[in-house]
Amino acid sequence: MPIGPAEKRATQQKATKQSPNERQKVKIFLQPHQKMPPTTKEYVKESQYGFVYGVSGPVVTAEKMSGAAMYELVRVGHSELVGEIIRLEDDYATIQVYEETSSVTIGDPVLRTGQPLSVELGPGIMGSIFDGIQRPLHDIAQMTKSIYIPKGVNVKALNRSKKWEFLPRKDLRVGDHVTGGDIIGVVHETALVKHKIMVEPKACGTVKFLAPMGQYTVEDIILEVEFAGHTQKHSMMQIWPVRNPRPSAEKLAANYPLLCGQRVLDALFPCVQGGTTAIPGRTN
């Protein structure tokens, strides 16, 4: 609520008799409209963040968001909670926050990333357990030593330091032409899962470099492709927007059952290979 002129003068007179630290607190109190940038993102431009205008549960309204895009990834509040823009109207944006918003208040910064909400695809995804926005629960538990996920925790979905044995295609050579979806090699992610490394969907060109067989991280360059005079470098990891379907030539029918060997599951909870299964409850 705005402060009236009389209350403001009384507070200013009281502030003159206080210490410098107390005066600073009074100054902030006198200017509730003052907007503060994110504490951990001091290098960003002023045009890259807006401010919280209203909070209603997981839905946050932000102002000064002109230039933002639908479904853009944003960081809400000083804890930098993960959110996604779901509505734009004039200078305001409605944001769906995927974390607890109890600490968010009016005037908190809203950092625009300029990128859509995306997931990381690559070796290591099959051996991990993630939450709904692809945060690795095991890594978070090791980092926080807690069974709860703290607000604003930022952990990479795929392990950046772990190395994987990359086996390139034997018939692929420098000078060959590749396009999106072509398999360039494989990684044996587990004893049962053979992870096929493919060219990114929108990439194409002539192979200028193909990494030999060896140990690589998901960020190491394993392929260089040249097209129209421009060279593109590719690793084993792809970052893909969650709302964009992956391109495919056709959808395969789910005709083969997934049998686990437990009769109570195979009989009462049948599922098929390539299907989606949700198992409610908890594990010890």
VENMOPE-V603119 format. One record per residue. N is the residue number from 1. PHI is phi as a letter, one per 30 degrees, with the letter a starting at -180 (NA if undefined). PSI is psi in radians with two decimals (* if undefined). NEAR is the number of other C-alpha atoms within 10 Angstrom. Layout:
<<N PHI PSI NEAR> <N PHI PSI NEAR>>
This chain:
<<1 NA 2.31 5> <2 d 2.59 9> <3 c 2.34 12> <4 d 2.84 8> <5 e -0.73 9> <6 d -0.77 9> <7 d -0.62 10> <8 d -0.75 14> <9 d -0.69 12> <10 d -0.69 10> <11 d -0.64 15> <12 d -0.69 15> <13 d -0.66 10> <14 d -0.58 12> <15 d -0.48 17> <16 d -0.36 11> <17 c 0.11 10> <18 c 2.95 12> <19 d 2.87 9> <20 e -0.70 11> <21 d -0.73 9> <22 d -0.60 12> <23 d -0.66 16> <24 d -0.70 13> <25 d -0.73 11> <26 d -0.65 16> <27 d -0.74 14> <28 d -0.65 11> <29 d -0.60 14> <30 d -0.31 16> <31 b 1.20 11> <32 d -0.32 13> <33 d -0.17 12> <34 d 2.30 10> <35 c 2.36 14> <36 c 2.41 13> <37 d 2.86 22> <38 e 2.38 20> <39 d -0.55 12> <40 c 0.05 10> <41 b 0.94 11> <42 d -0.30 9> <43 d -0.13 9> <44 d 2.74 14> <45 d 2.74 10> <46 d -0.53 10> <47 d -0.13 12> <48 c -0.05 19> <49 b 2.58 25> <50 c -2.77 27> <51 b 2.57 24> <52 d 2.25 24> <53 c -0.53 18> <54 a 2.67 16> <55 b 2.25 17> <56 b 1.54 9> <57 i -2.26 12> <58 d -0.03 14> <59 c 2.17 18> <60 b 2.36 24> <61 c 2.29 21> <62 b 2.56 26> <63 c 2.97 20> <64 h 0.79 18> <65 c 0.41 23> <66 d 2.39 16> <67 j -0.18 13> <68 d 2.84 22> <69 c 2.72 18> <70 d 2.44 15> <71 i 0.44 21> <72 d 2.48 18> <73 d 2.26 23> <74 b 2.81 27> <75 c 2.08 21> <76 c 2.30 31> <77 i 3.08 24> <78 d -0.33 20> <79 d -0.10 19> <80 h 1.03 23> <81 d 2.55 22> <82 d 2.22 22> <83 b 2.89 25> <84 b 2.30 24> <85 d 2.16 24> <86 c -0.11 14> <87 a 2.44 14> <88 b 2.28 19> <89 b 1.93 10> <90 h -2.10 10> <91 c 0.13 13> <92 c 2.62 19> <93 b 2.35 26> <94 c 2.23 23> <95 b 2.29 28> <96 c 2.01 21> <97 c 2.31 20> <98 c 0.35 14> <99 b 3.04 17> <100 d 2.27 14> <101 c 0.34 19> <102 d -0.43 10> <103 c -0.08 11> <104 d 2.35 20> <105 b 2.92 17> <106 d 2.34 17> <107 j -0.18 20> <108 d 2.62 24> <109 d 2.63 27> <110 b 1.86 28> <111 d 2.21 27> <112 c 2.27 23> <113 c -0.36 15> <114 i 0.14 14> <115 b 2.62 13> <116 d 2.82 19> <117 d 2.10 20> <118 b 2.90 17> <119 b 2.76 17> <120 c 2.22 17> <121 c 2.20 16> <122 l -3.11 23> <123 e 2.37 25> <124 j -0.24 21> <125 d -0.51 17> <126 d -0.36 12> <127 c 0.23 11> <128 b 2.81 15> <129 c 2.20 13> <130 c 2.81 15> <131 d -2.92 9> <132 d -0.31 7> <133 c 0.53 14> <134 h 0.83 17> <135 c 2.22 20> <136 d 2.02 20> <137 d -0.64 18> <138 d -0.76 12> <139 d -0.67 18> <140 d -0.70 20> <141 d -0.68 14> <142 d -0.62 10> <143 d -0.69 11> <144 c -0.27 12> <145 h 0.68 10> <146 b 2.76 10> <147 d -0.07 11> <148 c 2.65 10> <149 c 2.05 15> <150 d 2.80 14> <151 d 2.41 14> <152 i 0.24 16> <153 d 2.39 15> <154 b 1.75 13> <155 b 2.36 14> <156 d 2.45 14> <157 d -0.74 21> <158 c 2.46 24> <159 d 2.15 18> <160 d -0.35 13> <161 c -0.38 10> <162 d 2.40 12> <163 c 2.51 16> <164 b 2.58 18> <165 d 1.92 14> <166 c 2.22 24> <167 c 1.82 18> <168 d 2.78 21> <169 d 2.36 15> <170 d -0.48 8> <171 c 0.14 7> <172 c 2.20 15> <173 b 2.84 15> <174 d 2.29 13> <175 j -0.28 13> <176 d 2.70 12> <177 c 2.33 16> <178 b 2.74 19> <179 b 3.03 16> <180 e 2.29 14> <181 j -0.20 17> <182 d 2.41 16> <183 d 2.23 16> <184 c -0.18 23> <185 l -3.14 21> <186 b 2.74 19> <187 b 2.20 20> <188 d 1.58 15> <189 d -0.74 19> <190 b -3.10 12> <191 d -0.39 6> <192 c -0.38 7> <193 c 2.13 11> <194 c 1.90 12> <195 d 2.04 18> <196 d 2.18 19> <197 d 2.14 24> <198 c 2.79 21> <199 d 2.49 21> <200 e 2.55 19> <201 e -0.65 14> <202 c 0.15 9> <203 c 2.64 16> <204 a 2.84 18> <205 k -2.87 20> <206 c 2.33 18> <207 d 2.15 20> <208 c -0.40 17> <209 a 2.35 16> <210 b 2.13 19> <211 d 2.43 17> <212 d 3.03 12> <213 d 2.34 13> <214 l -3.02 11> <215 c 2.21 13> <216 b 2.64 19> <217 d 3.00 20> <218 d -0.23 22> <219 c -0.17 17> <220 d 2.52 16> <221 d 2.14 16> <222 c -0.18 22> <223 b 2.37 19> <224 b 2.24 18> <225 b 2.38 25> <226 c 2.31 19> <227 b 2.20 13> <228 h 0.66 7> <229 i -0.01 8> <230 c 2.41 8> <231 c 2.26 14> <232 c 2.36 15> <233 c 2.39 13> <234 b 2.49 20> <235 c -3.01 20> <236 d -0.11 26> <237 c 2.44 20> <238 b 2.39 18> <239 c 2.10 12> <240 b 2.30 16> <241 d 2.37 14> <242 d -0.44 14> <243 c -0.03 10> <244 c 2.08 9> <245 d 2.51 8> <246 d 2.37 9> <247 d 2.50 10> <248 b 2.64 9> <249 d -0.67 6> <250 a 2.80 6> <251 c 2.11 6> <252 d 2.45 8> <253 d 2.48 10> <254 d 1.58 11> <255 c -0.11 10> <256 c 2.23 11> <257 d 2.62 13> <258 c 1.79 13> <259 c 2.21 14> <260 c -0.20 11> <261 j -0.26 8> <262 d 2.02 8> <263 d -0.63 11> <264 d -0.56 10> <265 d -0.78 12> <266 d -0.51 14> <267 d -0.78 10> <268 c -0.44 8> <269 b 1.11 10> <270 d 2.56 14> <271 b 2.90 18> <272 c 2.75 14> <273 d 2.26 12> <274 i -0.06 13> <275 d -3.06 12> <276 c 2.31 7> <277 b 2.33 10> <278 c 2.19 5> <279 c 1.86 6> <280 d 2.83 6> <281 j -2.98 5> <282 b 2.83 5> <283 c 2.60 4> <284 c * 2>>
